Amino acid sequence: MFQDLLSLFFPESCFSCNGALAHGERYICTECNIKLPYTDFHEHGTTEHNPLQRRFWGKVPVRFAFSYLYFNSKGSVQRLLHQLKYKGAKELGEHLGLRYGSILQEYQYHDQIDLIVPVPLHKQKQRKRGYNQSEWFAKGIGAAMGVPAKADVLKRTINTTTQTQKNRLSRWQNVEQVFEVTKPEQVKGRRVLIVDDVLTTGATLEACAITLLAAGATEVSIATIAAA
């Protein structure tokens, strides 16, 4: 009753449209949820009908490549990611992870993943932001799929510059050899799902995949909140 009364006078806002959330809604209102640009990558697995899968062909051996949403510049997904990364809305990342993890669970992908690892932030950047948004997304996916998510397995050793305005080659050079597996015993012989907030060129995820495979992971897969 107290919570209902509180929400009556101080309604929570939708992280997408900023409108007031109705009773029972969390983080994103029903109307915005319906309009989000969902992908169907999980329906196509490793086939050529999964466009995200094709983006890694010939670069790094990725088992599965998934993304929950299509990234739309200056649209609803960009607003959600902005709230998640820069406005302290870390619970939104967990919420999105729970939702997408439930879909991946439904398609039986939990049987093909042993460990979930978020793309790490450098300690200086994480200290400034206060959290790693990808870690919260990983937490939600792991809870929904019943697969352990561990943020202390992979470390970013160099504080790279932002990737936003870089081309593909510059992005790759920016992240080459900047990741390190801190607990190889937890990676060796395991099927690892790497998760991040958004995939653009894929250079960061490729670098993480190469590092994990070199540490003994039997295979790596990728899942993101959004893909450009």
N, C-alpha and C positions, 0 to 999 in steps of 0.2 A: 504493500500500500504506500509506504514511504517513497519507494522508487517511482511508482506511478505518479505520485504527487509532485516529486522532484522534476520528472520529465514534463509535467504539465506546465510548470513555471519556467523551467530551464531546458527546453527541448534540445536534444542532440541534433547535430546537423549532418546531412549526407556529405561524405567526403568527395563526391563527384559534382553535385549540383549546388551544394550548400543549403538546400532546403531542409526544413525540419523533418526528422524521422518520425514516422508513425509508431504506435505501440507495437512491439514485436520486431521492428526493423533494427538492424545493426549495421553501422558504418556506411552502408550504401542503401538508398531507398529502392523500393520495388520497381519504380519506373526506370531508374538508372540501371538497375540490374538487368532488366529486360532488354535495354538498348545497348548493353556492352557488346563489343565486337569479339565474340567467342570464336576460338579456332576449333577445328575437328582433327587436329594432328594425331591425337591419341587413338582415333579410329583407324588410322592407316599404318601405325607401327613403323616398320623399317622399309616400307615399300616406297616406290617412286612417287606415290600419291601424297606423301608427306613432304611438302616443300622445305620444311625446316631440316629434315633428314638429309636432303640433297645438298644443302649448303655446307655440310661437313665432308661430303664425299671427296676423296683424294687429298684431304688435309690431315685428318686425325680419325682413327677408328672409333666412332661413336655408335654405341648400340642402339639407343633410342634418343630422339630429340623432340621435346614437347614444349609447348607454350600455351598458357591458359587463354591469353588475349592477343589480338593484333594491336600493335602500338599505333595510335592515331595522334599525330602531332597537333597540339592545341585543342585536343578533344578530351573526352572523359577519361581515357586511360592515362594520358599525360598528367591530368589533374590528380588522379589517384596516386600515381608514382611520385608526384611532387609532394603530396601530403605525407606519403610514406617515408620519403628520403629526407625532407627538409623541414617538416612541420611536426615532427615527433610522433606521428601516428603509427608507431611500430605494431600495435595490435591489429591494424589493418593488414599488415603483411601476414600475420598469423591467420587471420580470418580468410584471406585469399588462399593461403596454403591449405587450410582445412577444406575449403570448397573444391580446389583442384585435386587435392589428395584423395578426396572421396570419389572423384571421377576416375582417377587412375586406379584406385582400389577396385572400382566396379569393373574395369577392364582387365583386372587380374595382373596388373604390372607389379603389385607388391611382392609377388612370387619371384620376380626377376631382379629385385633390388635388395642388397644386404645392408647398405649404409648410405646415408644422405649427408652431403658435405656442402655447406654454403660457400660461395666465393668470398674470401676474407677481405676485409678492409685493412689498410695499414693501421697499426696501433695509434698513430698520431691522428689520423682521420677519424677512427672510431672514438677516440677520446673526445674529440671536438664535437662529433655528432651525438655521442652518448650511446650508440647502439649500431649494430650492423643490420640493415633492413633485410638483407638476404638470409641472415640467420633466423629472423622471425618467420619468413616465408618457409624456410626449411623446417622449422619447428611445427608449423601447421601441417605441412605435407606429411611429415613423419608421424604425427599423431593420428592422422586420418588413415595412413597406410599401415600403421603398426610396424614401422621401420625406424631404427634409431637414427637420430640426426645429431651430428657432432660437429661443433664449430671450432674445436681445438686440434683438428687433424691436419689442416692446411693453413699455412701462414704466408702472408704477403711480406716479403723481406725488404722491398723497396717502395717508398711512397711515390708512386708514379703520378704524373700530371693527368688532368682530366682527359677523358677520351672523346668528349662531346664534339669537338670541331676537327677531329683527325680523320684522315682517309684510312683505308684498310691497312696499307703498308705501315703507316705511322702508328696505327693502333697496335699492330703486332710487335713492332720494335719497342713500343712503350711498355709492353707487358712480358716480353721475352725474358725468361730466366728470373722472374720476380717472385715466384711461388716456391714454397718448400714444404714437404711433408714432415710434420713434427712427430708423428706417431706412426711410423711405417708398419708396425705390427698390427695396427687396426685397419690398414689398407690392403696388406698383402693377401692375395687369394680371394678378395671380395669384389662384388659387383657394386660400383659406386655411382650414385646419382648426384651430379653437381647441380646446384640451384643458384640462380641469380635473379635480379629484379627485371632486367631488360636485356634482350639480345639485339645488337645492331649488326656489326660485322662478324661477331663471334670470336674475335681475337683473344679476349680475356678467357673465355670458356675453353678455347683450344689450348691455351697455355696451361690452364688448370688440368685439363684432361691429360696432356702430355706428361705433366709432373706426376700425376697419380698413377698413370700407367708405368712410368719409370720406377715408381716405388713398389710395384708389384700388384696393383689392382688387375683383376682378370679382365674387366671391361668397365667402361664408363658410359653413362648416359647423362642427358642434360634436360633440365626443366627450368623454365623462366615464367615470371608473371606475364611478360609481354614480349613480342618479337616485332621488330620493325620490318 
